[in-house]
Amino acid sequence: MSNMNGKEIKLWTPLVLNEHGIFCCLCQRTPKAKTPELFVPRLLIHEIKYERPLKLENMRPICDSCNQKIHPEKQEKFNKKDMKPELAINRAKEGPFRSYVVNRILLDTSEDYNKLVNAACEKVGCSTKAGDTYMDKLCSDEGRLLEMFGTVYMRGYEPEMKFEIMSNSWVTVTPAKSIPESVVKAIQQEIAIVERV
């Protein structure tokens, strides 16, 4: 995972991909692959050496799976018995919530934000406040999803919008793309792997 902020990621990502190619530097999978075994939903920028100012030679494209291998989740320093109830509930509910939401978007292409949060909260048994927090993470710069004008899309498959000055409104230039079956299966498989970890 990168230590860069959102602006830096937008600036450096095209430069890194141009320099190293649009594939993971470790497993060679790519978002452009047509087969599930070579497909990866997105690439992150991995800094092999953390230093400022940022340098292109210190950055490589990497997929989520390889990033998790490099930066495994930190082991809890305390026993689950010592965990506060709120934290225990959060740990138990967030994974199923995320899986449900991502799977709904994969199958439906887009979904109303509020309906999706409410449905996911009902499904996993968490509060809507917790659901909004989980969705904030899923729709962040690093998340798989993108929220546009109250509708949630899979990042990379959202519609293209532009603002028309004459009508003073946003209009759709290109509608949302349907998600290919191979991509759906690859992401569903990845979600299941992450859930088991």
C-alpha positions as CSV (number, residue, x, y, z in Angstrom):
1,M,0.0,0.0,0.0
2,S,1.2,3.5,-0.8
3,N,1.9,6.3,1.7
4,M,0.8,8.8,-0.9
5,N,-2.4,10.9,-0.6
6,G,-5.1,11.0,-3.2
7,K,-3.6,13.8,-5.3
8,E,-0.2,12.1,-5.4
9,I,-1.8,8.8,-6.4
10,K,-3.6,10.5,-9.3
11,L,-0.4,12.2,-10.4
12,W,2.0,9.3,-10.1
13,T,-0.2,6.3,-11.2
14,P,-0.1,7.1,-15.0
15,L,3.6,7.7,-14.8
16,V,4.3,4.4,-12.9
17,L,2.1,2.4,-15.3
18,N,3.7,4.0,-18.3
19,E,7.2,3.2,-16.9
20,H,6.5,-0.4,-15.7
21,G,3.4,-1.5,-17.7
22,I,-0.2,-2.1,-16.7
23,F,0.4,-5.3,-14.8
24,C,1.4,-6.4,-11.2
25,C,5.2,-6.4,-10.9
26,L,5.0,-9.5,-8.8
27,C,2.3,-11.9,-10.2
28,Q,2.1,-10.3,-13.7
29,R,-1.8,-10.2,-13.6
30,T,-3.5,-7.2,-15.2
31,P,-6.9,-5.4,-15.3
32,K,-6.8,-5.8,-19.1
33,A,-6.7,-9.6,-19.0
34,K,-9.5,-11.5,-20.8
35,T,-9.1,-14.7,-18.7
36,P,-9.9,-15.0,-15.0
37,E,-6.4,-16.5,-14.1
38,L,-4.6,-13.4,-15.4
39,F,-7.2,-10.8,-14.4
40,V,-6.8,-8.5,-11.4
41,P,-9.5,-5.8,-10.7
42,R,-7.1,-3.0,-10.1
43,L,-3.4,-2.0,-9.5
44,L,-2.0,-0.1,-6.6
45,I,1.2,1.9,-6.4
46,H,3.7,0.2,-4.2
47,E,6.6,2.3,-2.9
48,I,9.6,-0.1,-2.6
49,K,11.5,2.7,-0.7
50,Y,9.7,5.3,1.3
51,E,11.3,8.7,0.9
52,R,10.4,12.3,0.1
53,P,10.4,13.8,-2.4
54,L,8.7,11.0,-4.3
55,K,10.8,9.3,-7.0
56,L,9.5,7.2,-9.9
57,E,12.3,4.6,-9.5
58,N,10.9,3.8,-6.0
59,M,7.4,2.9,-7.3
60,R,5.9,-0.3,-8.9
61,P,2.4,-1.3,-9.8
62,I,1.0,-4.1,-7.6
63,C,-2.3,-5.9,-7.3
64,D,-4.4,-6.2,-4.1
65,S,-3.5,-9.8,-3.5
66,C,0.3,-9.3,-3.7
67,N,-0.1,-6.1,-1.6
68,Q,-1.7,-8.2,1.1
69,K,1.1,-10.7,1.0
70,I,3.7,-7.9,1.4
71,H,1.7,-6.1,4.1
72,P,-0.2,-8.9,6.0
73,E,-2.9,-7.8,8.5
74,K,-1.4,-7.0,11.8
75,Q,-2.0,-9.7,14.5
76,E,-4.1,-8.5,17.4
77,K,-1.9,-7.8,20.4
78,F,-4.7,-8.7,22.8
79,N,-7.0,-11.6,23.3
80,K,-10.5,-11.5,21.9
81,K,-11.8,-11.8,25.5
82,D,-10.2,-8.5,26.2
83,M,-11.7,-6.8,23.1
84,K,-14.4,-4.2,23.7
85,P,-17.8,-5.4,22.5
86,E,-18.1,-2.6,19.9
87,L,-14.8,-3.7,18.3
88,A,-15.7,-7.4,18.4
89,I,-19.0,-6.6,16.6
90,N,-17.3,-4.4,14.1
91,R,-14.7,-7.2,13.3
92,A,-17.5,-9.7,12.9
93,K,-19.8,-7.6,10.7
94,E,-17.5,-5.6,8.4
95,G,-16.3,-8.5,6.3
96,P,-19.7,-9.9,5.5
97,F,-21.1,-6.4,4.9
98,R,-18.3,-5.7,2.4
99,S,-18.8,-9.0,0.6
100,Y,-22.5,-8.5,0.3
101,V,-22.2,-5.0,-1.1
102,V,-19.5,-5.8,-3.6
103,N,-21.3,-8.9,-4.8
104,R,-24.6,-6.9,-5.2
105,I,-22.7,-4.3,-7.4
106,L,-21.1,-7.1,-9.4
107,L,-24.5,-8.7,-10.1
108,D,-26.5,-5.5,-10.6
109,T,-23.8,-3.1,-12.0
110,S,-25.2,-0.2,-10.0
111,E,-27.3,0.3,-6.9
112,D,-28.9,3.2,-5.0
113,Y,-26.5,4.1,-2.1
114,N,-29.1,4.3,0.7
115,K,-31.0,1.1,-0.4
116,L,-27.7,-0.8,-0.7
117,V,-26.5,0.3,2.8
118,N,-29.9,-0.5,4.3
119,A,-30.1,-3.9,2.6
120,A,-26.5,-4.9,3.6
121,C,-27.2,-3.8,7.2
122,E,-30.3,-5.8,7.4
123,K,-28.5,-8.8,5.9
124,V,-25.5,-8.9,8.3
125,G,-27.3,-7.4,11.3
126,C,-25.4,-4.2,11.9
127,S,-26.5,-0.6,12.4
128,T,-26.8,1.8,9.5
129,K,-24.2,4.1,11.1
130,A,-21.7,1.2,11.0
131,G,-22.8,0.5,7.4
132,D,-22.2,4.1,6.4
133,T,-18.7,3.8,7.9
134,Y,-18.0,0.5,6.0
135,M,-19.3,2.1,2.7
136,D,-17.1,5.2,3.2
137,K,-14.1,2.8,3.2
138,L,-15.4,0.9,0.2
139,C,-16.0,4.1,-1.8
140,S,-12.7,5.8,-0.7
141,D,-9.8,6.4,-3.2
142,E,-8.5,3.0,-2.3
143,G,-11.9,1.2,-2.4
144,R,-13.4,-1.0,-5.1
145,L,-16.5,1.0,-5.4
146,L,-17.4,4.5,-6.5
147,E,-20.4,6.6,-5.4
148,M,-21.7,9.1,-7.9
149,F,-24.8,11.3,-7.2
150,G,-26.3,8.7,-4.8
151,T,-25.6,5.6,-7.0
152,V,-22.8,3.1,-6.3
153,Y,-20.8,1.5,-9.2
154,M,-17.8,-0.8,-9.4
155,R,-14.7,1.4,-9.9
156,G,-13.8,1.4,-13.6
157,Y,-17.4,0.5,-14.8
158,E,-19.1,3.8,-13.8
159,P,-20.7,6.1,-16.3
160,E,-18.8,9.1,-17.7
161,M,-20.4,12.3,-16.7
162,K,-19.9,15.9,-17.7
163,F,-21.3,19.2,-16.4
164,E,-23.2,21.2,-19.0
165,I,-23.0,24.9,-18.3
166,M,-26.1,25.8,-20.4
167,S,-28.4,23.4,-18.6
168,N,-26.5,23.8,-15.3
169,S,-26.6,20.1,-14.7
170,W,-24.6,16.9,-15.0
171,V,-25.3,14.7,-18.0
172,T,-24.3,11.2,-18.8
173,V,-21.8,11.1,-21.7
174,T,-21.3,7.3,-21.6
175,P,-23.6,5.0,-19.6
176,A,-22.2,2.6,-17.0
177,K,-20.4,-0.4,-18.5
178,S,-21.6,-3.9,-17.8
179,I,-19.1,-6.0,-15.8
180,P,-17.8,-9.0,-17.8
181,E,-18.6,-12.4,-16.4
182,S,-14.9,-13.3,-16.1
183,V,-14.3,-10.1,-14.0
184,V,-17.4,-10.9,-11.8
185,K,-16.1,-14.4,-11.1
186,A,-12.5,-13.3,-10.4
187,I,-13.6,-10.6,-7.9
188,Q,-16.1,-13.0,-6.2
189,Q,-13.2,-15.6,-5.9
190,E,-10.9,-12.9,-4.5
191,I,-13.6,-11.8,-2.0
192,A,-14.0,-15.4,-0.8
193,I,-10.2,-15.7,-0.4
194,V,-10.0,-12.5,1.6
195,E,-12.9,-13.5,3.8
196,R,-11.2,-16.8,4.7
197,V,-7.9,-15.1,5.7
